[in-house]
Amino acid sequence: SGVDKQLHAGVHVDKCTEHLHEQQDADERGEQAEKEEDAAAELDEQGWDSLWFGEAVGREAFVQAQIFLDASERMRVGTGIANIWARDAHASASVARTYEAMYPGRFILGLGVSHAPLVQRRSHDYRRPLAAMREYVSAINSTHPEAAGEEKLPDVVLAALGPKMLELAGREADALRRRLADVDSLRAAPEMAEFLAWVRTKPDDFHAATRMTRDRRGAKRDPH
């Protein structure tokens, strides 16, 4: 079906992996950024469709995205996720529009509500994450370009686990993202049945993106 063809997997760069994130050992000469650029270029040459990274630790999400985008030529780069509590919706939309103009079709704006301890560290209230995400996405979709040539927003992807966030992803975003789930487990998840049935009524450009890890030879790793 159209939905099946749209389900796909990309490589996810975990902030804790040895390959990319030796932040504590990096010095002021930018050695860490050079390592990340080399890794992104290698993944691009290997033919990966997309590269995803998180924001729990390490660099600010959009700064990290530009490092990966600059180092690659065709691979898509997605924030997986950018924490919605870290910046307001208009700031996210502005940067996202700029990246869409600079790297057409290659940047994916992945958004999530994160987790209570990380949010509380930023002095925010985590009691209404669904409402916060709904307001955030609505604000992004209502923004206008702030510079010439930046009329287009990139794809907006929501991290979704529960049924209400899944519904929001279906109604307001271009895709959903589920953590540590390959395509088969995504289809089989009980909470996904109603959502996928509903997605089949959507235009073909709606898709579900899953997070999958692979080793450097391309073999699947057990997500558990």
Protein Blocks (a to p, Z undefined) as FASTA:
>chain_A
ZZlmmpccdddddfkbmklmcmklpcfkommmmmmmmmmmmmmmnopabdcddfkbccdf
klmmmmmmmmpmkbccdddbddfklpcfklmmmmmmmmmmmmghkaccdddebjfklmmm
nopafklmmlmmmmmmmmmmmpccfbehilbccddddddfbfmlmmmmmmmmmbdcdehi
afklmmmpmklmmmmmmmmmpcfkbccdddddddfkopacdfZZ
